[in-house]
Amino acid sequence: MNLNIFDRLESEVRGYIRSFPTLFTKARGAQMHDESGRVYIDFFAGAGTLNYGHNTPTLKQSLLDYIESDGVVHGLDMATAAKKEFLEAFERVILKPRSLEYKIQFPGPTGTNAVEAALKLARQIKGRTNIVSFTNGFHGVTGGSLAATGNSKFRNAAGMPLGNTTFMPYDGYLGEGVDTTVYLERMLQDKSSGLDAPAAVIVETVQGEGGVNVASFKWLRALEQVCRRNDMLLIVDDIQVGCGRTGSFFSFEEAGISPDIVTLSKSISGYGLPMALVLIKPEYDIWSPSAHNGTFRGNNLAFVTAKAALLHYWSEREFSAVVRRKGEIMEGWLEHIAQDYPQGMFSVRGRGMIQGLVTENPKLAAGIAQRAFEQGLVIETSGSEDHVIKLLPPLTIDEVTLRHGLEILEHAAADVLGVQPQQMNKIKFINFGSTR
Ligand SMILES: Cc1ncc(COP(=O)(O)O)c(C=O)c1O
C-alpha cells in the first residue's frame, strides 16, 4: 500500500494512520474497504462517532434529498429549517420522554468545543475558576478541556501550564471497595485541604479514552450528592458514551442522576458529520448573546442526519434492548477470552457496546490490535498505558459480523500469545474476498 504522500506531506501529528496503515476507499455499515479491495470489520467506529455505522442508507437519503433541494448548508446560528426540525425532534424523541428539561447550545462542532463551553459556563455561573475532573478522564485537547484531561501524552503537548483544574480519583482508582467520593467530599469540606472551591465537576460515566473505566451507578449518585451538598455543578461529558453506546440514549439515565450540563458530540449527527451540543438546565443558561461563538456551529448537513437518526433509531424503545443484547455478546466473548487464555492475564470491563479487554502489558495489547488489523479488524487500544483493547463497533452491526469480529480478535490474541485458538478455530476468520 503506497502511503508515501502521507509520510512526505502530512504532519508527524498523524495518529490512526499509523495503527491502520492502509488507504481506505469506502465504507458501509460496519465494514470498511481499502484500495486493494480488502474488507475490514470496524470495531472502532470513528472513535464512537459512527454509532449507526458508515453511510447508513436512511441517513444518506435524507442528506442527499436536502442537498438536492439546495437546503442551507452553512448557517452560523441563524434560524434554518434543518435546525428547527432537529430541535423539534430532539425535544420530542429525547427530552420529553425522559422528562428532561435542557436548553440546547450549539458550539463549534467538536467535542472539545462543547467541553470548553460547558466549563466556561460553569465558571461564570459559580464565579469560581476551579473545576474537578478525574484521573484518566479525557475531555479534548484545547486549553480548557486539556486541563481537565489526565493523560500526560496530551498534556505535555500543550506547551503551557494547564491550570484551574484539580484531579480526583475516579471510581475504582484506589481499588475496589474504596468510595472515592468520600475523599472528594473530605477535601471539599476541609478548609485546609488545599482544594480551591470548584465551580463544577466534569465526569464521564464510562471513560472511553481513559481505558474503558466504568463508574458504578452508586458512585455516580454519590458524586451527584457531593455536588449538591457542596454547591458545585455536575457536568456529564457524554461525548463518547452518549447517543446509545451504553444502551440508553444518555449514559447517565440508568444511574438516575440529573446533570446540570451535558456535552454531546461524536455520534449526535449520526453520520460522522461534525456537530456538538451542550445541554444546560434552563436556570443555568446565563450566556450573553454570542459569548461563545464559532463559524461552524451551524452545520446544517449534520442537523439533517441528526434528526433522521433520532427519528429512525430513537422513536421506539427497542433500539436500547438491541444494544444491550449485543453488548452482552461482546462481554461474554471477552470473558471467554479472559478465562481460556490465562497466559494473557486479561480482564474485561465495559457497559453496553463499549467493552474493554484489559491486559497488564501494553505490548500485548498493541500486538493483538495490530494482528487483528492484519486479519481484517479495525480496533484500537486505550488507557494510560494503551493497555486496554477497546471494542466500539457500530451499534447497528449485525450479529453475524459482530461475532466474526470477535472471532478475529480471539484469533489475534491466540496468535500473539503463541497458542491455538480455543473456540471456532475451524472457521476461516477473514476472507471477505475482493469488493471490486
Ligand atoms: C469523553 C470525550 N470528551 C471529549 C472528547 C473530545 O472530542 P473531539 O475530539 O471531537 O474534540 C472526546 C474525544 O474522544 C471524548 O471521548
The ligand as an SDF file (V2000), in Angstrom:
LIG
                    3D

 16 16  0  0  0  0  0  0  0  0999 V2000
  -15.3870   11.9710   26.5260 C   0  0  0  0  0  0  0  0  0  0  0  0
  -14.7920   12.8310   25.4710 C   0  0  0  0  0  0  0  0  0  0  0  0
  -14.8410   14.1700   25.5850 N   0  0  0  0  0  0  0  0  0  0  0  0
  -14.3390   14.9730   24.6530 C   0  0  0  0  0  0  0  0  0  0  0  0
  -13.7190   14.4690   23.5220 C   0  0  0  0  0  0  0  0  0  0  0  0
  -13.1400   15.3980   22.5050 C   0  0  0  0  0  0  0  0  0  0  0  0
  -13.8780   15.3760   21.3300 O   0  0  0  0  0  0  0  0  0  0  0  0
  -13.2250   15.9230   19.9720 P   0  0  0  0  0  0  0  0  0  0  0  0
  -12.1310   15.0020   19.6130 O   0  0  0  0  0  0  0  0  0  0  0  0
  -14.3480   15.9300   18.9870 O   0  0  0  0  0  0  0  0  0  0  0  0
  -12.7380   17.2930   20.2730 O   0  0  0  0  0  0  0  0  0  0  0  0
  -13.6240   13.0860   23.3590 C   0  0  0  0  0  0  0  0  0  0  0  0
  -12.9340   12.5030   22.1900 C   0  0  0  0  0  0  0  0  0  0  0  0
  -12.5490   11.3710   22.1480 O   0  0  0  0  0  0  0  0  0  0  0  0
  -14.1710   12.2460   24.3580 C   0  0  0  0  0  0  0  0  0  0  0  0
  -14.0940   10.9160   24.2580 O   0  0  0  0  0  0  0  0  0  0  0  0
  1  2  1  0
  2  3  1  0
  2 15  2  0
  3  4  2  0
  4  5  1  0
  5  6  1  0
  5 12  2  0
  6  7  1  0
  7  8  1  0
  8  9  2  0
  8 10  1  0
  8 11  1  0
 12 13  1  0
 12 15  1  0
 13 14  2  0
 15 16  1  0
M  END
$$$$
